[in-house]
C-alpha cells in the first residue's frame, strides 16, 4: 500500500510537471495548450475525488483509532486538501471560460495556476513527510491490505483511463520525468 502511495505521488508529480511547463509557457507570454491543461485539471479532479479523498478518509479514520496524537496532522491535511480542491475548481472554471473564448486576464490566470501548483506540491510533501511515516508506524500489513481492498480503483486502472480518455495528456505525462527523483 505504501509503495502504491509513493507511485501515486510520483504520478501526481508528473502531472504537476506537465502543468508547470504550461505555466512557464504562460509566463513567457505564449499561449499554452489550454485544452491539454483542461484535460490535466479534469484528470486531477477525478483522481482526487475517486482515489485521494477516499484514501484520506480511510487512513485518517484508521490512524486516529491507533494514534490519537495524529489528529492535528490529519486535520491539517484535511484542511489543505479542501483548500487545494477549491483552487483546482477555480482553475477548472477559468479554463472553461478561456476555452469558451471569454475574457480571462492571463496574468491572474497564471498567478492562480502558480498558486495551485505550489499548494499541491506542498500538500504532497506534507503527505510524504508526515502522513506516510504515521502509516508506516501504526499500520500493519493486514491494515494496509484492508485499506487497499477498500479503495475504489488502483492507480494502474486510473492510468489506463488517462491513456484512453486523454491521449495527448498521456503522451506528455509519459514524457515528463518524475520530479521527485534525483
HELIX and SHEET records of a PDB file:
HELIX    1   1 UNK A    2  UNK A   27  1                                  26    
HELIX    2   2 UNK A   34  UNK A   47  1                                  14    
HELIX    3   3 UNK A   48  UNK A   52  3                                   5    
HELIX    4   4 UNK A   53  UNK A   66  1                                  14    
HELIX    5   5 UNK A   68  UNK A   70  5                                   3    
HELIX    6   6 UNK A   71  UNK A   99  1                                  29    
HELIX    7   7 UNK A  106  UNK A  126  1                                  21    
HELIX    8   8 UNK A  127  UNK A  131  3                                   5    
HELIX    9   9 UNK A  132  UNK A  138  1                                   7    
HELIX   10  10 UNK A  141  UNK A  150  1                                  10    
HELIX   11  11 UNK A  155  UNK A  165  1                                  11    
HELIX   12  12 UNK A  167  UNK A  175  1                                   9    
END                                                                             
